[in-house]
């Protein structure tokens, strides 16, 4: 016999919208949507609502935007919805009082093959680390981050041409279907879970910051290339460009590479009318898309048409 599900959905960015949309289109009863409060964004600091809120409004769903998930008012309002299942996609860490509330539990969609890449940036780190596959996992939430009992997993290949943006979209689509399958199993009382096995080789997906997004030109070309594509389109891999008297903080968004034995100093630039190469330890990185401070992102031919590199220019 199917269980009558009353679902509360929690999520904020585009990644979460695909799942909420899939649930709505499959006629599941969404009794509440919890998302981040509106906040100022962009140059004009206009108040912006989350992607999940925009979609939820379009569907006439009940929306809650708590700043404090432990606050009594929020907890009481959540109880009032009488949900028996909560689904979390790209939201924040929940207090126990919230995730323990529904009868059938609270499960999360995570964009990796757990237990690998627990944490805030699983899509980026899988590419940065040169993985050839990743995936999505649904699991029941517990006290720690991304450690709960796993329900389902689906593998997704990482192609050579993938960057964080294209992989995000693949995982978003695959993930929405995995959530649907998970909900069906809960509905039918056919959920089997498996415990995440701890081991010393588990890779993590810690938060991205300025330091770990900086390119180290002493690395080999494949490592540098993977960092660039793993941080494209956001937040972007960066380094310094020393050009004559100028030292600019620049971002690289697209590169390719070529193995080559050379005796140039690491970071040395080799430019002609169509290409810009950077000397690395075992070859050259070919810069294909770049952003200078205060300028838009541009392809390398556009840059070379209007920008002059000094003879001793280099990347630091």
C-alpha positions as CSV (number, residue, x, y, z in Angstrom):
1,X,0.0,0.0,0.0
2,X,1.4,3.4,-0.9
3,X,2.0,5.9,1.9
4,X,0.3,9.3,1.6
5,X,3.3,11.7,1.4
6,X,3.2,15.2,2.7
7,X,6.6,16.7,1.6
8,X,8.5,19.7,2.8
9,X,11.3,20.7,0.3
10,X,14.4,22.6,1.3
11,X,16.8,24.2,-1.2
12,X,18.1,27.4,-2.6
13,X,20.0,27.5,-5.9
14,X,19.1,26.4,-9.5
15,X,20.5,22.9,-8.7
16,X,17.6,22.4,-6.3
17,X,14.9,23.8,-8.7
18,X,15.2,20.8,-11.0
19,X,14.3,18.4,-8.2
20,X,11.4,20.5,-6.9
21,X,10.1,20.8,-10.4
22,X,10.3,17.0,-10.9
23,X,8.4,16.4,-7.7
24,X,5.7,18.9,-8.7
25,X,5.4,17.5,-12.2
26,X,4.9,14.0,-10.7
27,X,2.0,15.3,-8.6
28,X,3.6,14.9,-5.2
29,X,2.1,17.0,-2.4
30,X,4.5,19.8,-1.5
31,X,3.1,21.3,1.7
32,X,6.0,23.7,2.2
33,X,9.2,25.0,0.6
34,X,12.0,26.3,2.8
35,X,14.6,28.5,1.1
36,X,17.2,31.2,2.0
37,X,16.0,34.7,2.8
38,X,16.1,37.3,0.0
39,X,19.3,39.3,-0.1
40,X,20.9,42.1,-2.0
41,X,23.0,41.0,-5.0
42,X,24.8,42.4,-8.0
43,X,26.2,45.8,-8.6
44,X,22.9,47.6,-7.9
45,X,22.5,45.6,-4.6
46,X,18.9,44.9,-5.6
47,X,17.1,42.5,-3.4
48,X,17.1,39.1,-5.0
49,X,15.1,36.0,-4.2
50,X,16.5,32.5,-4.5
51,X,15.9,30.4,-7.6
52,X,13.8,27.9,-5.5
53,X,11.6,30.8,-4.2
54,X,11.0,32.1,-7.7
55,X,9.9,28.6,-8.9
56,X,7.9,27.9,-5.7
57,X,6.0,31.2,-6.2
58,X,5.2,30.3,-9.8
59,X,3.5,27.1,-8.5
60,X,1.7,28.8,-5.6
61,X,3.6,26.7,-3.0
62,X,3.8,27.7,0.7
63,X,7.2,29.4,1.2
64,X,9.2,29.8,4.4
65,X,12.5,31.8,4.6
66,X,13.8,31.4,8.2
67,X,17.0,33.1,9.3
68,X,17.3,30.8,12.3
69,X,16.3,27.1,11.8
70,X,16.2,26.6,15.6
71,X,13.9,29.5,16.3
72,X,10.7,28.4,18.1
73,X,8.4,30.3,15.6
74,X,9.9,28.4,12.7
75,X,9.9,25.0,14.4
76,X,6.2,25.5,15.3
77,X,5.3,26.6,11.8
78,X,7.1,23.5,10.4
79,X,5.2,21.2,12.8
80,X,1.9,22.8,11.7
81,X,2.5,21.7,8.1
82,X,2.4,18.0,9.3
83,X,4.9,16.8,6.7
84,X,5.9,13.2,6.9
85,X,8.9,13.5,4.6
86,X,11.5,16.3,4.2
87,X,13.8,16.5,1.1
88,X,17.0,18.7,1.1
89,X,18.9,19.7,-2.0
90,X,21.6,22.4,-1.8
91,X,20.5,23.9,1.5
92,X,22.2,24.5,4.8
93,X,22.9,22.2,7.7
94,X,19.8,21.4,9.7
95,X,19.4,21.2,13.5
96,X,18.3,17.8,14.9
97,X,14.9,19.2,15.9
98,X,14.2,19.8,12.2
99,X,15.6,16.7,10.5
100,X,14.1,14.3,13.1
101,X,10.6,15.8,12.8
102,X,9.0,13.8,9.9
103,X,7.8,10.2,10.3
104,X,9.7,9.0,7.2
105,X,12.8,11.0,7.9
106,X,14.7,13.7,6.1
107,X,16.9,12.8,3.1
108,X,19.4,14.8,1.2
109,X,20.7,14.8,-2.4
110,X,24.4,15.2,-2.6
111,X,26.4,15.7,-5.8
112,X,29.0,13.0,-5.4
113,X,29.4,9.3,-4.9
114,X,29.5,9.3,-1.1
115,X,31.5,8.8,1.1
116,X,33.8,10.7,-1.3
117,X,33.5,14.4,-1.7
118,X,31.5,15.2,1.4
119,X,31.2,19.0,1.9
120,X,30.4,22.2,0.1
121,X,32.0,21.9,-3.3
122,X,31.8,18.3,-4.6
123,X,31.4,19.2,-8.2
124,X,34.5,21.4,-8.3
125,X,36.8,19.1,-6.4
126,X,35.9,16.0,-8.5
127,X,37.2,17.9,-11.6
128,X,40.1,19.6,-9.9
129,X,41.3,16.2,-8.7
130,X,41.1,14.8,-12.2
131,X,38.3,12.2,-11.6
132,X,36.8,10.5,-14.6
133,X,33.5,9.8,-12.8
134,X,31.4,11.1,-10.0
135,X,27.6,10.9,-9.4
136,X,24.8,11.7,-7.0
137,X,23.7,10.1,-3.8
138,X,20.5,10.2,-1.7
139,X,21.0,9.6,2.1
140,X,19.1,10.1,5.3
141,X,20.5,13.1,7.3
142,X,22.2,12.6,10.6
143,X,24.2,14.7,13.0
144,X,27.3,15.1,10.9
145,X,27.8,16.5,7.4
146,X,27.0,14.1,4.5
147,X,27.6,11.0,6.6
148,X,24.1,9.5,6.9
149,X,22.9,6.1,5.6
150,X,22.8,6.0,1.8
151,X,19.6,5.2,-0.1
152,X,20.5,5.3,-3.8
153,X,23.5,6.3,-6.0
154,X,23.9,7.0,-9.7
155,X,27.2,7.3,-11.4
156,X,27.9,10.1,-14.0
157,X,31.0,10.2,-16.3
158,X,33.2,13.2,-16.2
159,X,34.2,13.9,-19.9
160,X,37.5,15.6,-20.8
161,X,35.6,18.6,-22.1
162,X,33.5,19.0,-18.9
163,X,33.9,21.9,-16.6
164,X,32.1,22.6,-13.3
165,X,29.2,24.2,-15.1
166,X,28.5,21.3,-17.5
167,X,29.0,18.8,-14.8
168,X,26.6,20.7,-12.5
169,X,23.9,20.5,-15.2
170,X,24.4,16.8,-15.7
171,X,24.3,16.0,-12.0
172,X,21.3,18.3,-11.5
173,X,19.3,16.3,-14.1
174,X,20.5,12.9,-12.8
175,X,19.9,14.0,-9.2
176,X,16.3,15.1,-9.8
177,X,15.5,11.6,-11.2
178,X,17.4,9.9,-8.3
179,X,15.3,11.9,-5.8
180,X,12.1,10.9,-7.6
181,X,13.2,7.2,-7.4
182,X,14.0,7.6,-3.7
183,X,10.6,9.2,-3.0
184,X,8.9,6.3,-4.9
185,X,10.7,3.7,-2.7
186,X,9.8,5.6,0.5
187,X,6.2,5.8,-0.7
188,X,6.1,2.0,-1.4
189,X,7.9,1.2,1.9
190,X,10.8,-0.4,-0.1
191,X,13.8,1.6,1.2
192,X,17.0,-0.2,1.9
193,X,19.9,1.8,3.2
194,X,23.7,1.2,3.4
195,X,26.1,2.6,5.9
196,X,28.9,4.8,4.6
197,X,32.2,3.0,5.3
198,X,34.9,5.3,6.7
199,X,38.4,4.8,5.3
200,X,41.6,6.9,5.2
201,X,41.4,7.5,1.4
202,X,38.1,9.3,1.4
203,X,38.5,12.6,-0.5
204,X,36.7,15.7,0.8
205,X,35.1,18.7,-0.9
206,X,35.9,21.5,1.5
207,X,34.7,25.0,0.8
208,X,36.4,27.0,-2.0
209,X,38.3,30.1,-1.0
210,X,40.8,32.5,-2.5
211,X,43.8,30.4,-1.5
212,X,42.7,27.1,-3.0
213,X,41.5,28.7,-6.2
214,X,44.9,30.2,-7.0
215,X,46.9,28.5,-9.8
216,X,50.3,27.1,-8.9
217,X,52.4,27.3,-12.0
218,X,54.9,24.8,-10.5
219,X,52.3,22.1,-10.9
220,X,52.2,19.8,-14.0
221,X,50.1,20.9,-16.9
222,X,47.2,18.4,-16.4
223,X,46.8,19.5,-12.7
224,X,46.7,23.2,-13.8
225,X,44.2,22.5,-16.6
226,X,42.0,20.5,-14.2
227,X,42.0,23.4,-11.7
228,X,40.9,25.8,-14.4
229,X,38.0,23.7,-15.7
230,X,37.0,22.7,-12.1
231,X,36.5,26.4,-11.2
232,X,34.8,27.4,-14.5
233,X,32.4,29.2,-14.5
234,X,32.5,29.9,-10.8
235,X,34.4,31.1,-8.9
236,X,37.3,31.0,-11.5
237,X,40.9,30.0,-11.2
238,X,43.1,33.0,-10.7
239,X,46.8,34.1,-10.6
240,X,48.9,37.2,-11.1
241,X,50.1,38.5,-14.4
242,X,53.3,40.4,-14.3
243,X,53.6,42.6,-17.4
244,X,56.2,45.3,-17.3
245,X,55.5,47.5,-14.3
246,X,52.0,46.1,-13.9
247,X,50.9,43.2,-11.7
248,X,47.3,42.2,-12.4
249,X,45.1,39.7,-10.7
250,X,43.5,37.7,-13.6
251,X,41.2,34.7,-14.0
252,X,41.5,31.9,-16.5
253,X,38.4,30.1,-17.5
254,X,39.4,27.8,-20.4
255,X,42.8,26.2,-21.2
256,X,44.3,23.3,-23.1
257,X,47.8,21.9,-22.7
258,X,50.7,20.5,-24.7
259,X,53.5,18.3,-23.4
260,X,56.9,19.9,-24.3
261,X,60.5,19.8,-22.9
262,X,61.6,23.4,-22.6
263,X,64.1,25.4,-20.5
264,X,62.0,28.4,-19.9
265,X,61.3,29.7,-16.4
266,X,58.0,28.5,-15.0
267,X,55.3,31.1,-15.7
268,X,57.0,32.6,-18.8
269,X,54.6,33.8,-21.5
270,X,55.0,32.9,-25.1
271,X,52.6,35.0,-27.3
272,X,51.9,35.4,-31.0
273,X,48.8,36.8,-32.8
274,X,46.6,33.8,-32.0
275,X,48.0,32.0,-29.0
276,X,49.2,32.6,-25.5
277,X,51.2,29.9,-23.9
278,X,52.4,29.7,-20.3
279,X,55.4,27.6,-19.4
280,X,54.8,24.9,-16.7
281,X,56.9,22.1,-15.4
282,X,56.3,19.6,-18.2
283,X,54.9,21.6,-21.1
284,X,52.7,24.6,-21.8
285,X,49.2,25.7,-20.8
286,X,47.4,27.3,-23.7
287,X,45.1,30.1,-22.5
288,X,41.8,30.1,-24.3
289,X,39.6,32.3,-22.2
290,X,40.7,34.9,-19.8
291,X,39.4,37.8,-17.7
292,X,41.5,40.9,-16.8
293,X,40.4,43.2,-13.9
294,X,37.4,45.4,-14.7
295,X,37.0,43.7,-18.2
296,X,34.6,41.1,-19.4
297,X,35.6,37.5,-20.0
298,X,37.2,37.1,-23.4
299,X,38.6,34.6,-25.8
300,X,42.4,34.8,-26.3
301,X,42.4,36.1,-29.9
302,X,40.2,39.1,-28.7
303,X,42.7,39.8,-25.9
304,X,45.8,39.5,-28.2
305,X,44.2,42.0,-30.7
306,X,44.2,44.8,-28.1
307,X,46.7,43.9,-25.4
308,X,50.5,44.1,-25.4
309,X,52.6,41.7,-23.5
310,X,56.2,42.8,-22.6
311,X,59.1,40.5,-23.4
312,X,59.5,39.5,-19.8
313,X,55.8,39.0,-19.0
314,X,55.0,36.0,-16.8
315,X,52.3,34.4,-14.7
316,X,52.9,34.2,-11.0
